Amino acid sequence: MFGRLNSGWPAGKWRLRCTDDCPPHRPVLNNAILYALAVLIWGSTWFAIEFQLGVVQPEVSIVYRYAIATAILFVWIWIRRQRLRFSIQDHVWFALLGILLFGLNYILAYRSQIYITSALAAIMFSTIVWLNIINARLFFGVRPEPRVLLGALLGIVGIVVLFAPQVGEVNFSDGALFGMILAFCGALSASFGNIASQGAQQRQLPVLQTNAWGMAYGTFFSLVIALVAGHPFNFDLSIGYLVSLGYLIVFGSIVAFWAYLTLLGRIGAHKAGYAMVMFPMVALVLSVAFEGLQVTASLLIGVGLVLVGNAFVIKRSATGST
């Protein structure tokens, strides 16, 4: 775990150099900061994604986003001289993570919003909280505490209340039903991706390299889907598309996923998944601040329910564990 003693410092001073994936003595960032990073960044990416839709097909934009993010991560890992060679079994976990979380999840989520509003998509995607609880039980035998179940229920009810006015205006045609199915399948794919990440971390695979390889596999998967669908690989040179793409690459892909998947490894998918309920609230706050969204009773009640649910899910237990 520890490398050789390095005498590169001034005479008489020695340091113990940590090689490869040697863990620090204490976490660099605590769970609250990691949680806040994931929620705040992903909440703001809703605006960024709006600038991605239109000229370039969603699958192609996903390829651009994750191809560049993957390259940045691999360069960063190479600069830090961390290992990049892993076993075939490890790559199976990387591929599962990439296809489920960085590929299929995004394709289904983007496509669902062709048929349904972002509000209805957010409600369907919030089911990931329950999906994570169920999958954590099935795959890892994690029995959720009653307060986690109560918090998840309050969170989803809060999301429904938040978006009730918009959902009431939806025409539930066959297209809307298809869009809801796509959104739910996207949440299911993301949940399985969460489980794959937790499994990889239980194998002691480092988060940074896991994300890099996962994004590589996810990019390749999205590339294949785009080619099979016959989408042109055009590009949008508008300022909106370029700035939003840059934000999604650096913050939405690299920083947010590193924070969220690190948190997931610490507290489990059944708790970390509640971040997916919280980030639509950030989007709502930004809409109130910059888009003139009116503050209504349903908005206040919904926000209150989500926050109370968050307290139940994330709050430390009496034993001090998260």
C-alpha positions in Angstrom: 0.0 0.0 0.0 2.8 2.4 0.8 5.7 3.0 -1.5 9.3 3.5 -0.8 10.7 6.1 1.4 11.5 9.1 -0.8 14.5 11.3 0.1 13.8 13.9 -2.6 13.3 16.5 0.1 16.1 18.5 1.8 18.7 16.4 3.6 17.5 14.8 6.9 13.8 15.0 5.8 12.0 11.9 4.7 8.5 11.3 3.5 6.5 8.2 2.9 5.1 8.3 -0.6 1.6 6.7 -1.1 1.5 4.8 -4.3 -1.5 4.2 -6.6 -4.8 4.0 -4.7 -3.6 4.4 -1.1 -6.5 5.8 0.9 -6.0 8.9 3.1 -6.2 8.6 6.8 -9.5 10.5 6.8 -12.0 11.4 4.1 -11.0 14.6 2.2 -14.6 15.7 2.1 -17.4 14.7 4.5 -20.7 13.2 3.4 -22.6 16.5 3.7 -20.3 18.3 1.3 -20.4 15.4 -1.2 -24.2 15.3 -1.0 -24.5 19.1 -1.4 -22.2 19.0 -4.5 -24.2 16.3 -6.2 -27.6 18.0 -5.4 -26.6 21.5 -6.3 -24.7 20.6 -9.5 -27.3 18.2 -10.9 -30.1 20.6 -10.0 -28.5 23.2 -12.2 -27.8 20.9 -15.1 -31.5 20.9 -15.9 -31.0 24.3 -17.4 -27.8 23.2 -19.2 -29.5 20.2 -20.8 -32.2 22.5 -22.3 -29.4 24.1 -24.5 -28.3 20.7 -25.6 -31.6 19.8 -27.3 -32.5 20.9 -30.8 -29.7 20.9 -33.4 -27.8 17.8 -32.2 -29.5 14.5 -31.4 -29.5 13.6 -27.7 -27.4 10.4 -28.2 -24.8 12.4 -30.1 -24.6 15.1 -27.4 -24.2 12.3 -24.8 -21.3 10.9 -26.9 -19.6 14.4 -27.0 -20.2 15.0 -23.3 -18.8 11.7 -22.0 -16.1 11.3 -24.6 -14.5 14.5 -23.5 -15.1 13.8 -19.8 -13.5 10.4 -20.2 -10.4 11.9 -21.9 -10.1 14.5 -19.1 -10.3 11.8 -16.4 -7.8 9.6 -18.0 -5.3 12.4 -18.5 -5.8 13.4 -14.8 -5.2 9.8 -13.7 -2.1 9.6 -15.9 -0.7 12.9 -14.4 -1.3 11.5 -10.9 0.4 8.2 -12.0 -2.4 6.1 -10.7 -3.0 2.7 -12.1 -5.2 2.1 -15.2 -4.7 -1.6 -15.6 -7.4 -3.8 -14.1 -8.5 -7.4 -14.3 -11.2 -8.7 -16.7 -13.6 -9.1 -13.8 -13.0 -5.5 -12.8 -13.8 -4.4 -16.4 -17.1 -6.3 -16.2 -18.1 -4.0 -13.3 -16.8 -0.9 -15.2 -18.9 -1.9 -18.3 -22.0 -2.5 -16.2 -21.6 0.9 -14.6 -21.0 2.6 -17.9 -23.8 1.1 -19.9 -26.4 1.5 -17.1 -25.5 4.8 -15.5 -23.6 6.8 -18.2 -25.3 5.4 -21.3 -28.8 3.9 -21.2 -29.9 6.0 -18.3 -29.3 9.3 -20.2 -30.6 8.0 -23.5 -33.9 7.0 -21.9 -34.2 10.2 -19.9 -33.5 12.5 -22.8 -35.9 10.6 -25.1 -38.7 10.5 -22.5 -38.9 14.3 -22.6 -39.9 14.2 -26.2 -43.2 12.7 -25.1 -43.7 14.2 -21.6 -42.9 17.3 -19.7 -39.8 17.6 -17.6 -42.1 17.8 -14.5 -43.6 14.4 -15.2 -40.2 13.0 -16.1 -38.9 14.2 -12.7 -41.7 12.4 -10.9 -41.0 9.2 -12.7 -37.3 9.5 -12.1 -37.8 10.1 -8.4 -38.9 6.4 -8.2 -35.1 5.7 -8.1 -35.3 6.2 -4.4 -37.5 3.1 -4.0 -35.7 1.2 -6.7 -32.4 1.7 -4.9 -34.0 0.6 -1.6 -35.3 -2.6 -3.3 -32.2 -3.3 -5.2 -29.9 -2.8 -2.2 -32.1 -5.3 -0.4 -32.0 -7.8 -3.3 -28.3 -7.5 -4.2 -26.6 -6.6 -0.8 -29.2 -7.8 1.8 -29.5 -4.2 3.1 -32.6 -3.9 5.3 -33.6 -0.2 5.3 -34.5 1.4 8.6 -38.1 2.6 9.0 -37.1 6.2 8.9 -35.4 5.7 5.5 -38.6 4.2 4.1 -40.7 7.1 5.6 -38.3 9.6 4.2 -38.4 8.1 0.7 -42.2 8.1 0.9 -42.3 11.8 2.0 -39.9 12.7 -0.8 -41.8 11.2 -3.6 -45.1 12.6 -2.3 -43.4 16.0 -2.1 -42.2 15.7 -5.7 -45.8 14.8 -6.8 -47.2 17.8 -5.0 -44.5 20.1 -6.4 -45.4 19.2 -10.0 -49.1 18.6 -9.6 -50.2 21.8 -11.3 -48.1 20.9 -14.4 -49.1 17.3 -14.4 -52.8 18.3 -14.3 -52.3 19.9 -17.7 -50.8 16.8 -19.3 -52.9 15.0 -21.9 -52.3 11.3 -21.0 -52.3 10.0 -24.5 -50.5 7.0 -25.8 -47.4 9.1 -26.3 -47.4 10.4 -22.7 -47.7 6.8 -21.4 -44.8 5.8 -23.6 -42.7 8.7 -22.3 -43.5 7.8 -18.7 -42.4 4.2 -19.4 -39.1 5.5 -20.9 -38.5 7.7 -17.9 -39.2 4.9 -15.5 -36.9 2.6 -17.4 -34.2 5.3 -17.2 -34.6 5.4 -13.4 -34.4 1.6 -13.3 -31.2 1.7 -15.4 -29.7 4.4 -13.1 -30.6 2.3 -10.0 -28.9 -0.7 -11.4 -25.9 1.5 -12.2 -25.9 2.7 -8.6 -25.8 -1.0 -7.5 -22.9 -1.7 -9.9 -21.0 1.3 -8.5 -21.5 0.0 -4.9 -20.4 -3.5 -6.0 -17.3 -2.1 -7.6 -16.4 -0.1 -4.4 -17.0 -3.3 -2.3 -14.3 -4.8 -4.5 -12.0 -1.9 -3.4 -12.0 -0.4 -6.9 -11.1 3.3 -6.8 -13.9 5.7 -7.6 -11.8 7.9 -10.0 -10.6 5.0 -12.2 -14.0 3.3 -12.0 -15.7 6.5 -13.3 -13.1 6.9 -16.1 -13.5 3.4 -17.4 -17.3 3.5 -16.8 -17.6 6.7 -18.8 -15.5 5.1 -21.6 -17.9 2.1 -21.8 -20.9 4.4 -21.6 -19.6 6.6 -24.4 -19.0 3.5 -26.6 -22.5 2.3 -25.9 -24.1 5.6 -26.8 -21.9 5.8 -29.9 -23.2 2.4 -31.1 -26.8 3.5 -30.4 -26.3 6.7 -32.3 -24.7 4.9 -35.3 -27.4 2.2 -35.4 -30.1 5.0 -35.3 -28.3 6.7 -38.2 -27.9 10.0 -36.3 -25.6 12.6 -38.0 -22.6 13.6 -36.0 -23.1 17.3 -36.5 -22.2 20.0 -34.0 -23.8 23.2 -32.7 -21.3 26.1 -32.5 -23.7 28.4 -30.6 -22.6 29.9 -27.3 -25.4 28.3 -25.5 -24.6 24.8 -26.7 -20.8 25.2 -26.1 -21.1 26.7 -22.6 -23.7 24.1 -21.5 -21.6 21.3 -22.9 -18.6 22.5 -21.0 -20.6 22.8 -17.8 -22.1 19.3 -18.2 -18.7 17.8 -18.9 -16.7 19.3 -16.0 -19.4 19.7 -13.3 -22.4 17.5 -14.4 -20.2 14.5 -15.3 -16.9 14.6 -13.6 -17.5 16.5 -10.3 -21.1 15.5 -9.6 -20.6 11.8 -10.4 -17.4 11.6 -8.4 -19.2 13.2 -5.4 -22.3 11.1 -5.7 -20.6 7.7 -6.3 -18.1 8.4 -3.5 -21.1 9.1 -1.2 -22.9 6.0 -2.4 -19.9 3.9 -1.5 -20.0 5.3 2.0 -23.7 5.3 2.9 -25.2 2.9 0.4 -27.4 3.3 -2.7 -30.6 3.2 -0.6 -29.7 6.5 1.1 -27.6 8.2 -1.5 -30.4 7.8 -4.0 -32.4 10.5 -2.2 -30.2 13.1 -4.0 -32.3 12.3 -7.1 -35.3 13.7 -5.3 -33.5 16.8 -4.0 -32.0 18.1 -7.2 -35.4 18.9 -8.9 -35.9 21.3 -6.0 -32.7 23.1 -6.9 -34.1 23.5 -10.5 -37.3 24.9 -9.1 -35.4 27.5 -6.9 -33.4 28.6 -10.0 -36.7 28.9 -11.9 -38.1 31.1 -9.2 -35.0 33.3 -9.2 -34.4 33.6 -12.9 -37.5 32.5 -14.8 -40.2 34.2 -12.8 -41.8 30.9 -11.5 -44.5 31.9 -9.1 -44.3 30.7 -5.5 -47.6 28.8 -4.8 -49.0 26.7 -1.9 -48.2 23.4 -3.8 -44.6 24.5 -4.3 -44.1 25.4 -0.6 -45.8 22.2 0.6 -43.9 20.0 -1.8 -40.6 21.6 -0.9 -41.4 21.1 2.8 -42.2 17.4 2.3 -39.0 16.8 0.3 -36.9 18.5 3.0 -38.5 16.6 5.8 -38.0 13.3 3.9 -34.4 14.3 3.3 -33.9 14.7 7.1 -35.3 11.2 7.7 -33.1 9.6 5.0 -29.8 11.3 5.6 -29.9 12.0 9.3 -27.5 10.0 11.4 -29.0 7.3 13.5 -28.7 7.2 17.3 -25.5 5.0 16.9 -23.9 7.7 14.9 -23.8 5.9 11.6 -25.1 7.4 8.4 
